[in-house]
Structure formats: structure tokens, C-alpha cells
Amino acid sequence: MGARGPSGAVSTDPAPLNFRLRAPVRLSWTSEPARELWAPRLAAARDALDAPEPGATLVAIRPDRARAIRDAAARAGLHVQTLTDDALGDQPQPAGGALITLAVGTRARIGAIVAAVIARDAHALAAASGLPACCITAAWRDSAFDPVWCAATPHAIGLTAELPCLPETNALLRPLGLRIAPVAACSASCAAMRAFGRARLDRLAASSPAGALLAEMLDWPARWSALHGIAETVTPVVRFTYGTRATGRCITVRYPGLTMPAGAAQGLTFPYRSPARLRANAGT
């Protein structure tokens, strides 16, 4: 029987190791054409996620995007306050630098957010921010864990998990900066985060082409694995590694996305595009 995992369920690994690497995100593309096609689209999707959004009260963004948020808030007569680094838990940081968390709104709303963060009151923070209380609770409780571990736990069989294909709660691409919400879903099937994520994806798709691409990226098939503190995520066009919880045995997660990206590499293993079968010569 394994040790208890972050959500109280039995861990898929019977012998977790007592350290966690802080390795930066490193990515590589399956081919140069794939990089030329998707690297700018990935950057545009990150920019769309970091753009000021009407009604947003709690955002996690790259520091260089903070000025745009502050300027937009000032035009709307709102205030902005930077929160502590652990306000939403300690989660893997994306490629290209750490994120900062900002509270946006009236002084009263910001005061309520800050008080809820200090008190670790998930329901009060949910009421002030619109984020699901269950996901806020999980982010604080499981702050030492990779959100992929937490999402996979209920779906694991042995040392392998297959996540449901739900772009709204897909946490696999968060290390690349593709974050629908400041906190990850408490589980891959969380109904509250699915509703939150779908509403945001729809708003982004209506506002920019990059926003429309985001839903496609979150629907790519992907394979995640972790061993000795290094996590590797493989998609049909890009793979990346980062530091995670350490285990002595390999844990694997499959996400059977339904959208194969343009320029996907061919391969004999998931998640690559299957090569076309060679036709047998006539008469053989």
C-alpha cells in the first residue's frame, strides 16, 4: 500500500523521495518547422492570457505584463496590489521567468482578497475573486506538489494515469505559461473549474486569434512522466522538462487530446502522429 498523496488518496508511488528539484523549464521542438510555426503562437497565447481582462480580480502574470494590468485598471478607476509569492501556493513556474500575483479591483475588494489570503480562508477568497473554493484549498494544501500529480491521483492505476480530455482543467502545459486560472484545478474533473475555464476560453477566443488557438493547444495529446525529481511533458510538436516531486519509480500520465497540431511529428508511440501504413506491392 502506498503513502497518502496530496489529496488524501493513496499515492501511486510507494517510495517518494525526500526532495524536490527546482530545475528551470527547458523545452525543445520536434523539428525546426514545428518551432517556426508554434513558438510564436505559444508566445501569442501567453500574451493573450496576460492581457488585462474585464472583471478579473486575481491574476498571475509575468512581471513584464504588470504595467499593462495597472494601466488598464487605472483607466477603469480600479486599484492593483501585488500579493506575496505564496498567495496561491508554490507551483511550478513557467518558462521565461517567475509569475507575480496581482489583486485588481476596488480598495474594498482588494482588502477582502488580502484578508482571505492571510487567513487562508478559501471560501472568502473565492467570493472575492470568482475562483473555485475547492481549487484554492487544493493549491494551498498541495503547494509542495506538482498540480499534475494532484489531478492524476484519482485516475491512476498502478503507476500510470489517464486524464479525461478536458481542456478547461488541463494542467500539463502550465509550465509553458498556458494557465487558464491563477490556480490549477483541484482535480481533472472539477466541475467548478471546468465552468470557470470554459467561460474564460470563450472570452479569449472572442477577443483574439491567439485566444482561439489556446483551446486547441490544451486539446493536444500529451504524455507526462516523472522520475528522480524531473518531469518531462511530450506533445506532438514540443517537449519540455522541469523540476517536480522526486520518486524512485517512473510515474506516467497520458492525456488523450483530440486535436493533432499542424506539423506534428510522426512516431510509433503516443502522443505522436501515427505514420501512414506502407501499401503492399500488388500481387504479394
ZIVENFEN-V66594 format. One record per run of one state. SS is the DSSP state (a for helix, b for strand, c for the rest). FROM is the first residue (numbers start at 1). TO is the last residue. If there is no record, write none. Layout:
SS;FROM;TO / SS;FROM;TO
//
This chain:
c;1;3 / b;4;4 / c;5;9 / b;10;10 / c;11;15 / b;16;20 / c;21;25 / b;26;29 / c;30;31 / a;32;50 / c;51;57 / b;58;62 / a;63;75 / c;76;78 / b;79;82 / c;83;98 / b;99;105 / c;106;106 / a;107;119 / c;120;121 / a;122;129 / c;130;132 / a;133;141 / c;142;146 / a;147;155 / b;156;157 / c;158;159 / b;160;163 / c;164;166 / a;167;169 / c;170;173 / a;174;176 / c;177;190 / a;191;207 / c;208;208 / a;209;217 / c;218;221 / b;222;227 / c;228;229 / b;230;235 / c;236;237 / b;238;243 / c;244;244 / b;245;247 / c;248;250 / b;251;255 / c;256;265 / b;266;266 / c;267;272 / b;273;273 / c;274;284
//
